[in-house]
Amino acid sequence: MFWPVPVYLPLLLSAVPALAAPWAGRRLPPRAGAWATVCAAVVAAGTWATGPAVLAFTSVGQVPLVAAQGAVVGGCAEG
């Protein structure tokens, strides 16, 4: 699999609840709609925080001081 796909795909998929929210808001009862909206917002926020964090931690692993702490062969950590 092309490497950016696992990082950027969740960011794109988190837009689905934003597109579905108006439809769900009109068709669900108020209580269920509120719960669905809050749950979708939490999932979307988690995805938006996780994607950049994965990129940041990967960049931190390239710092020579950090990279010296673990054995990395061919881009994969040996464990």
N, C-alpha and C positions, 0 to 999 in steps of 0.2 A: 504494500500500500504506500502511496506517495506520502511522505512524512508530514506535510502540513495538514493533511485531511483530519487526523485525529484531534488536532488542536482547534482548527477553525470550524469544523462541522458542528460541534456543540454550540458555538456562537451563532451560527446561522439557524440551527434548529430552535434556539431559544426565542427566535422571532415568531415562531408558530403560535405560542400562546397569546402574543400581542395581537396577532392578526385574528385569532379566534375569539378574543375577549368580547368584542361588541356583539358578535353572534350569540355567544353563550349568555351574555348579560341580558339580552332580550328574551331568551327562551327558558332560562332556568328560574326557579323560584328565588326570592331574594337571599334567603339563608344559604342555599346551595351555591348560588352565584358568588356570594361573598367568599365562601370557603374555597371554591374553585379558583377565583381570582387571586386570593392570597397564596394558595399552594403553587399556582403557576408563577407568581412573582418570586417566590422563594427559590423555586427551581431555576428560573431565569437568572436571578442574581447569583446563585451558586455557580452556574455555568460561566457567567461573565467574569467571576472572580477566579475560577479554576483555570480557564484557558490562558490568560496572561500569566498566572502564577507558574504554570508548566513552562512557558517560554522563559520566564525570569529565572527559574531554578536551573533550567538547562544552560542558560548563559552563565550563571554563577559557577556551574561545574566546569566551565572552560577557563576559569581563573587559575593560573599556575599553582598558587598556594593551596587552593581547594583540590585541584586535580591531583596534586602530589599525595593527598591523603588516601586515595583509593586507586586500585589497578583498573585501568580502562583499556580494553583491547578492541580495536576496530569500532569504536563508538559505543560499545556495550560494556557495562560494568561486569567484571567477573566476580562471582560470589560463591 
